[in-house]
Amino acid sequence: MILDSFENFHRYEKYGAGFHDAVRFIAEKGIESLPEGRTDVSENLFILNQTYETGPVAEGKYESHHRYIDVQYLVEGEEAIYWQDIRKLEPIEANPERDYVFYHGEGCLTELKAGNFMIFFPSDGHMPSKTLHSPRTNHKIVFKILCPDELK
């Protein structure tokens, strides 16, 4: 798991083709004009532009992804994201076709603020979109980056 400021996103381009495609997309098109929902960029990257309400942690579960790395960039709002290494979580549901595993367990709270992003690799269990101080509407862009074998 990595937490950083969006102004530093270009520094992660070295992590593979999907990161390179994301940096190039941002430089050429920006993110301001992204439509709501899914935008396919390349075979290595698609982007989800989301507006949602934060929710209570009691209603959440951890997730991880085998094929894709999640880069979750919070454009507007704030939220709690919980993290834990998947080896310390209990799997409860898996769907390989949709690239997710859900888990129960305990983890560390991280505050995600507007202008920051978090990167979640396949070993990172994460529970995003949880209420930090009070429920609110957030705007987030999730870059779904095809995970190179060496990062799995």
Rosetta blueprint (number, residue, H / E / L):
1 M L
2 I E
3 L E
4 D E
5 S E
6 F H
7 E H
8 N H
9 F H
10 H H
11 R H
12 Y H
13 E H
14 K H
15 Y H
16 G L
17 A H
18 G H
19 F H
20 H H
21 D H
22 A H
23 V H
24 R H
25 F H
26 I H
27 A H
28 E H
29 K H
30 G L
31 I L
32 E L
33 S L
34 L L
35 P L
36 E L
37 G E
38 R E
39 T E
40 D E
41 V E
42 S E
43 E L
44 N L
45 L E
46 F E
47 I E
48 L E
49 N E
50 Q E
51 T E
52 Y E
53 E E
54 T L
55 G E
56 P L
57 V H
58 A H
59 E H
60 G L
61 K L
62 Y E
63 E E
64 S E
65 H L
66 H L
67 R L
68 Y E
69 I E
70 D E
71 V E
72 Q E
73 Y E
74 L E
75 V E
76 E E
77 G L
78 E E
79 E E
80 A E
81 I E
82 Y E
83 W E
84 Q E
85 D E
86 I H
87 R H
88 K H
89 L L
90 E E
91 P E
92 I E
93 E E
94 A E
95 N E
96 P H
97 E H
98 R H
99 D L
100 Y E
101 V E
102 F E
103 Y E
104 H E
105 G L
106 E L
107 G L
108 C E
109 L E
110 T E
111 E E
112 L E
113 K E
114 A L
115 G L
116 N E
117 F E
118 M E
119 I E
120 F E
121 F L
122 P L
123 S L
124 D E
125 G E
126 H E
127 M E
128 P E
129 S E
130 K E
131 T L
132 L L
133 H L
134 S L
135 P L
136 R L
137 T E
138 N E
139 H E
140 K E
141 I E
142 V E
143 F E
144 K E
145 I E
146 L E
147 C L
148 P L
149 D H
150 E H
151 L H
152 K L
